[in-house]
Amino acid sequence: MTAQISKLREAPLVRGKGLLLTDEEERRALAYINGVEWKFAKTMPQWPHSYTVVTWNPHLETEFRWLAGMIQRDGIREQWAKGRYATGLYVGSYKYWIMSAPKDCILINRADVIASGPSKPLK
């Protein structure tokens, strides 16, 4: 099983709806993602995920807002619990989502979709 997960994590990124559209967007997103702290959301163990808060890295707020905007603009609206929806953007093996408008949001969430399985896209 571990070998299968490793192989999936190394698969090339497919471009399209719900995914970053260009190599430059992917590079920029990964620079931000890899440059900030992600904290496990221990208050929601039934939905394992992590989050980062804009105020933890105020010098990167421009990049935070850019990624939040990408999530809203290019993400896929999916159901994650009965009657609950979020728009997710996939980068590598993670799905990223926000819970408010990019200009107002204070955190970005992420979940490992290989470990937790994908959400159900809306049709």
C-alpha positions as CSV (number, residue, x, y, z in Angstrom):
1,M,0.0,0.0,0.0
2,T,2.8,2.4,0.9
3,A,4.4,1.8,-2.6
4,Q,1.1,2.6,-4.3
5,I,0.7,5.9,-2.3
6,S,4.3,6.9,-3.2
7,K,3.6,6.1,-6.9
8,L,0.4,8.3,-6.9
9,R,2.3,11.2,-5.2
10,E,4.9,11.2,-7.9
11,A,2.4,11.1,-10.8
12,P,2.5,14.1,-13.1
13,L,-0.1,16.7,-12.5
14,V,-3.0,16.8,-15.0
15,R,-4.2,20.2,-15.9
16,G,-7.9,21.2,-16.0
17,K,-10.8,22.3,-13.9
18,G,-10.0,22.0,-10.2
19,L,-6.3,22.0,-10.9
20,L,-3.7,24.7,-11.5
21,L,-3.7,25.6,-15.1
22,T,-0.1,26.4,-15.9
23,D,3.4,25.4,-14.8
24,E,3.9,28.9,-13.4
25,E,0.8,28.7,-11.3
26,E,2.0,25.4,-10.0
27,R,5.4,26.7,-9.2
28,R,4.0,29.8,-7.4
29,A,1.4,27.7,-5.4
30,L,4.1,25.2,-4.3
31,A,6.4,28.0,-3.3
32,Y,3.7,29.3,-0.9
33,I,2.5,25.9,0.2
34,N,6.0,24.7,1.0
35,G,7.0,28.0,2.7
36,V,4.3,28.1,5.4
37,E,3.3,26.1,8.4
38,W,0.3,23.8,8.2
39,K,-1.4,22.8,11.5
40,F,-3.6,19.7,11.9
41,A,-7.2,20.6,12.7
42,K,-7.6,18.6,15.9
43,T,-11.1,19.9,16.5
44,M,-12.4,18.0,13.4
45,P,-10.7,14.5,13.5
46,Q,-13.7,13.1,11.6
47,W,-12.5,15.2,8.6
48,P,-8.7,15.0,8.8
49,H,-7.1,18.2,7.4
50,S,-4.6,20.9,8.1
51,Y,-4.8,24.7,7.8
52,T,-2.6,27.7,7.5
53,V,-3.6,31.2,8.7
54,V,-2.7,34.4,6.9
55,T,-1.4,36.2,10.0
56,W,1.2,33.5,10.6
57,N,3.1,34.8,7.6
58,P,2.1,38.4,7.1
59,H,5.0,38.9,4.6
60,L,3.3,36.3,2.4
61,E,-0.2,37.8,2.5
62,T,-0.1,38.6,-1.3
63,E,0.6,34.9,-2.1
64,F,-2.0,33.8,0.4
65,R,-4.7,36.0,-1.3
66,W,-3.5,34.8,-4.8
67,L,-3.9,31.1,-3.8
68,A,-7.3,31.8,-2.2
69,G,-8.4,33.5,-5.4
70,M,-7.1,30.5,-7.5
71,I,-9.1,28.2,-5.2
72,Q,-12.3,30.1,-5.7
73,R,-11.8,30.8,-9.5
74,D,-10.5,27.4,-10.7
75,G,-11.7,25.0,-8.0
76,I,-14.4,22.4,-8.2
77,R,-17.5,22.7,-6.0
78,E,-17.8,19.4,-4.1
79,Q,-19.9,17.9,-1.3
80,W,-17.8,17.0,1.7
81,A,-20.5,16.2,4.2
82,K,-24.3,15.8,4.0
83,G,-25.6,19.2,2.8
84,R,-22.1,20.8,3.1
85,Y,-20.1,22.0,0.1
86,A,-16.7,23.6,-0.6
87,T,-14.8,24.6,-3.7
88,G,-11.5,22.6,-3.8
89,L,-8.4,23.1,-5.9
90,Y,-6.0,20.1,-6.3
91,V,-2.3,20.6,-6.1
92,G,-0.3,17.3,-6.0
93,S,-1.9,14.9,-3.6
94,Y,-3.7,17.7,-1.6
95,K,-7.0,19.4,-2.0
96,Y,-7.1,23.1,-0.9
97,W,-10.2,25.0,0.0
98,I,-11.4,28.2,1.7
99,M,-14.6,28.9,3.5
100,S,-15.2,32.6,2.6
101,A,-14.4,35.1,-0.2
102,P,-10.6,35.3,-0.9
103,K,-10.4,38.9,0.3
104,D,-12.1,38.0,3.6
105,C,-10.6,34.6,4.3
106,I,-8.1,34.1,7.1
107,L,-7.2,30.5,6.5
108,I,-6.7,28.0,3.8
109,N,-7.5,24.3,4.5
110,R,-5.9,21.3,2.9
111,A,-6.5,17.5,3.0
112,D,-4.4,14.7,1.6
113,V,-6.8,13.2,-0.9
114,I,-4.8,10.0,-1.3
115,A,-5.1,9.3,2.4
116,S,-8.7,10.5,2.9
117,G,-10.2,9.8,-0.6
118,P,-11.7,12.3,-2.9
119,S,-14.9,14.3,-2.3
120,K,-17.9,13.9,-4.5
121,P,-17.9,16.5,-7.4
122,L,-21.3,18.1,-8.1
123,K,-22.8,17.4,-11.4
